[in-house]
Amino acid sequence: MAETHVLFVEDDDVIREATTLALERDGFVVTAMPDGLSGLESFRANRPDIALLDVMVPGMDGVSLCRRIRDESTVPVIMLSARADSIDVVLGLEAGADDYVTKPFDGSVLVARIRAVLRRFGHAGGPRNGGHGSADESRDEEHGVLSFGDLEVDTEGMEVRKAGAAVALTPTEMRLLLEFSSAPGTVLSRDRLLERVWDYDWGGDTRVVDVHVQRLRTKIGQDRIETVRGFGYKLKA
């Protein structure tokens, strides 16, 4: 972790300094900025490995900053919000954030979440449970390509095509699609997806799953992933 560069955007001086010290003690290199505009400048200048963005920062709020970062990069983003039930959480996820942490937070919890995000970004991984497909699904095992109608998932090249056109996915969206494509037609619960995609071994907020499924649907087709009420989601083969 010694070479992991964290961009931390937080306007509260006490939180910014205390969190920076905590992250540095865990081996991270931290660039801390007090507002969104300086955060964007720092991101473009330094290209950090991960960004921690407080929702309520001056100049450019965290959600807007997340959108600007996502327009330019797939770098992982964690939003920091003071209210667990705030619409800001959903807005941040819809803007392209990969996860969020509610303030006040324990330093060890924040570090664990950062490491979980970095693990899944560093190891995108292919299908892990060898699910059995239907007659509508075809597999090119030699090249690691799974086909679902006009949707092709290259599990080795980490590429997705729809009707022959490339589909740009963030690493989290790619991992989510890989989880679905490894078991087409099988209902996957939100808890399972939190564990397998977000690397949570404890209960998490299922809004993270719901928003990412919606984002994935807009890219691969709204009818490709089916909601099974009361149970979860499944990929329609």
Secondary structure as UniProt FT lines:
FT   TURN            2..3
FT   STRAND          5..9
FT   HELIX           13..25
FT   TURN            26..27
FT   STRAND          29..33
FT   HELIX           36..46
FT   STRAND          50..54
FT   HELIX           62..72
FT   STRAND          77..81
FT   TURN            84..85
FT   HELIX           87..94
FT   TURN            95..96
FT   STRAND          99..102
FT   HELIX           107..122
FT   TURN            135..136
FT   STRAND          137..140
FT   TURN            141..144
FT   STRAND          145..148
FT   TURN            149..150
FT   STRAND          151..154
FT   TURN            155..158
FT   STRAND          159..162
FT   TURN            163..164
FT   STRAND          165..167
FT   HELIX           171..181
FT   TURN            184..185
FT   HELIX           190..197
FT   HELIX           207..220
FT   TURN            222..224
FT   STRAND          225..228
FT   TURN            229..231
FT   STRAND          232..235
//
